[in-house]
Amino acid sequence: MYFVDHDVSLYYEKYGNSKKTLLILPGWGETRKTFSFYIDFLKKDYTVYIFDYPGFGNTKFPSHDMTIYDYALLIKDFIEQEEILNPSFLTHSFGGRIAILLLGYYHIKGNQLILVDSAGLLPKKTFFQKLKSKFYQGLKKVGKVLPKKVRKAYLEMLLKKFGSTDYVSLPSDMRKTFQNVVREDLFPYLKEIKIPTLLIWGEKDNSTPLEDGKKMKAEIPDSGLVLIEGAGHFPYLENPYYVFKIIRTFLT
């Protein structure tokens, strides 16, 4: 099914027919298929909605750059159009960014929130990372004086050498949006989240480190943190049965 909001046709799927509603917000690059294991169980007790974000799955990317606020507004408009009352949220990584804004910035009413290895905090750059960034910017300036015939290939070579895997793998029309998203610090909105929140974190997460989870727990008033030993950034896929038991125990 599609929800049309301005120039975006947001693809979503709906499962179950309960009075209780659960919105699943996947991570960046993930689609509705990522959570199929959880949906099979949760649809018995919830009406479950899950989305393909613009640029992924069945949702086309619009002809303009987006910010994290655009993504959150898209889901906010969907909630209002569908007249969904007090939904619970199950999120992973990028999906956590959206939920933090929905609850902490737009102040929509919700029931419970689950943040699995959530993104949203700006990492502190190490000295090496700062040095690498300055070196990259210097090499980009060199590209400006190169002949047009070789400039594009040169800049693409630099991008592959210095860019993150997520950034490099994106189509060119989505790269600015990715930068907009990852450069937004959502820390100030955490304290505004007023619903019970469960943070589930992989012990060995290198993308959104455990330290981020601890900071979120300290800032969100009614929250708890569960550590998944040995897991990385995707504990809900690495240890699905264990994580599902935790989620099911938390949800009421």
N, C-alpha and C positions, 0 to 999 in steps of 0.2 A: 504494500500500500504506500501511497505517497501523500505527504503533507506539503502543500504549496505555500511558501511564505516569501513574498516579494519575488526575487528571481531564483530562488532555490526550491527544487522539488526534493524534499527530504524523504528518503525511503525508510520505512519502518515496518516492523512486524509485531503482531499482537497475539498473545497466547493466553488461554484461560479466560475465565468469566467470573472472577471473584470481586467482591466489594473492595477488597484490599488491593492496592496497586503498587507495583514495583517497576521502576524505570532502571534499565541497565544502560550505563554509559561506558562503552568500551574505550580502550586506549587509542592512541594515534596510530593510524594504519590498520587497526583491527576492524572487523566487520561483525555483523550480527551472528555469524557462524562461530565466533570465538567462544561464546558462552552457551552453546547448544546443550552441553552436559548439564549445566545449572538450570536452564530453562525447562528441561524435561521433568525436573523435580519440582521447581518452584511454581510452575503453572497450575499445579494442583491446588495451591492455596492462595495464589495471587493472579491478578490480571497483569501480565508481564508485557512491557513494551521495550523494544531494543532498536537501535538506530544504526544506519550507515551515514557517517558524516560526509559533508561535501568533499569530493575528491576520492572517496573510498567506496568500495562495494557498488551498489546501484545508484548512488547519489552523485551526480555530476558536479564538478567544481564550477562556481559562477565565473563571470568574466571580470572579476575584480578581486583585489586582495581582501582578506578577512582578518579579524582580530579574535582573541578569545572571547571578547564581549559579544561579537557577532554569533559565535557558536552558542553561547549561553542564551542569548535572546531567541535564537531559533528554537531551542528546547523549551524556553519559557513560553513562547507563543504557542507551541504545540500543546503544552499543559493547559493553557487557558482555553484554547480552541476546543480541546477534547473534554473540557470541564472536569479535569482530574483533580480530586481533592486529597490533600495530605498524602502524597505518594512517599514511598520509601525509595532509596537509591542504592544501587549496587554499582560501583565504579572502579575502573582501573586506570592508573596513570593519567593520561590526558583527560579521561572522563572525570577524574577527580577535580581537575581545574574547573570544568563546567559546573559541577555540583557545588564547589566552594563559592562560585559567583552567584549561582541560583539562590543559595541559602544565606550567604554572608553579605552579598552586595545588593541583589534584587529582593531579598527577604521574602521569597515565596514560602508558603507554609508546607512543611513536610512532616513525616512521621519518624523515620530513622534513616541514618546514613552509614554506608559502608565504603571506606576508602581503602582500596588495595594498592599498595605501593604508589600512592598518589603523587603526581607532579604538582607544581605550583609555587615552589620556593626557588629563588635565584641562588645558584651555587656560587660559593666563593672561589674565584680563580686563584690557582697557585701561581707562583712566580714563573714557572715554566710555561704555563698556559698564557699568561700575559705576554711573555717574551715571544711565544709562537704567534700570537695574534698580531703583535707589532711587526713581526717579520713578514707575515702574510700580507698585511696592509702595504708594506713597503714594496713587496713584489708585485702587488696589483697596480701600484703607481707606475712601475716599469712598463706594464702592459699598455698603458695609455699612449706611450710614444712608439709602440710597435706598429708596423704596417697593418692595415685592416685585414689583409689576407691571413695573417698569422695570429692576430690579436685574440680572436675568439677561441682558437685551439689552445693558446697559451693560458687564457683565463680559465678554461675548462680543466686544463691540466692542474692548475693551482687549486681549483675547487676539489678535485679528486684527492689531491695530496693533503689538503688542510681541512676540508669540510668534514662534518660528522656524517656517519653512515646514513642516518635518517634524512639529513638535508640533501646529500648527493643523490640519493635514490628517488627523490621527488621530481615530478615534472617541473620544468622551469617556471610555469605560471603559479606554482604553489610554494615556491621557496620563500618569497617575501612573507607569506602568511605564516609559514613555519617560524621565521624569525620573529614576527610579531607575537606569536604565542609564547615562545620560550623566553622572551625578554620581559614578560609581564610578571611582576612579583605580587602574588596573591596573599602574602603573609598578613597584611592588615585586616583581611576579611575573615580570618579564621575565628577570631574571638566573637564574631557576630553570628556564628552558627549555634543555634539554640536547641537543636534536637539531639537525642542520643546518637553518638557516633562511635563506630568501631573501626579502628585502623588495623589492617592486616598487612604485615610486612615481611618480605623475604630477607633473611639474615644476610645474604651475600649479594644484595641488590647493588649493582654498580651504576645504574641509571638514575634512580632516585634513592640515594643511600639511606640506611636505617636512621641516621642522624636526622634526616628530614621528618621521618615518622615521629621521632621523639619530640621534635620541635612542634609538630602539629598537635600531638597529644597534650603538650604543655599549654598550648594556646586555645584549643577548643574546649569550652567549659565542661561539657558532659561527654567525656571520651575515654576510651580504653585502647590499649595497643596489644596486639597478639603477634608474637614473633614466630615465623615459620622457619625452623632451623634447616640450614643447608640449601634453602631456596634462593633463587635470584629475583629478577624483576617480574617474573610470571608465576608466583606461587600457586595461583588458582589453576594453572595448567600443569605445573610440576607435581603438585600433590592435591588433585581435585577432590578426592573423597574426604580428606582431612579438612581442607578449607571449607568444603560444603557443610560439614558438621558444625564448624564454627559459625558460619553464616546462618545456618538454620536455627542454631541455639539463640543467636542474637535477635533474629527477626521475630516479631510478635504480631 
